[in-house]
Amino acid sequence: MENMNSRPLDSLNQSRGKRVIIELKDGKQLIGKLISFDIHINTVLDETEEHENGEMKRKLGTVFIRGDTITLISPQ
């Protein structure tokens, strides 16, 4: 069980190297392997796929996502 006193960035750090779902303000979802992030939640994903309305639209490879466009990050 996770430590209930952990900080949000600690939880995100545990997902490094694993697949995550990132939802953006425009409703799109990016699914890929979390490579890195910073204190602004600017994020780098690898093996990234863009999903919209539940279906895969395109493969993007390695992407950089500005933290201010992210509404949700979830481990897959």
PyMOL commands that set and color helices and strands:
alter all, ss='L'
color gray80, all
select helices_A, chain A and resi 8-14+67-69
alter helices_A, ss='H'
color red, helices_A
select strands_A, chain A and resi 19-24+29-37+43-52+55-65+70-75
alter strands_A, ss='S'
color yellow, strands_A
deselect
rebuild
show_as cartoon
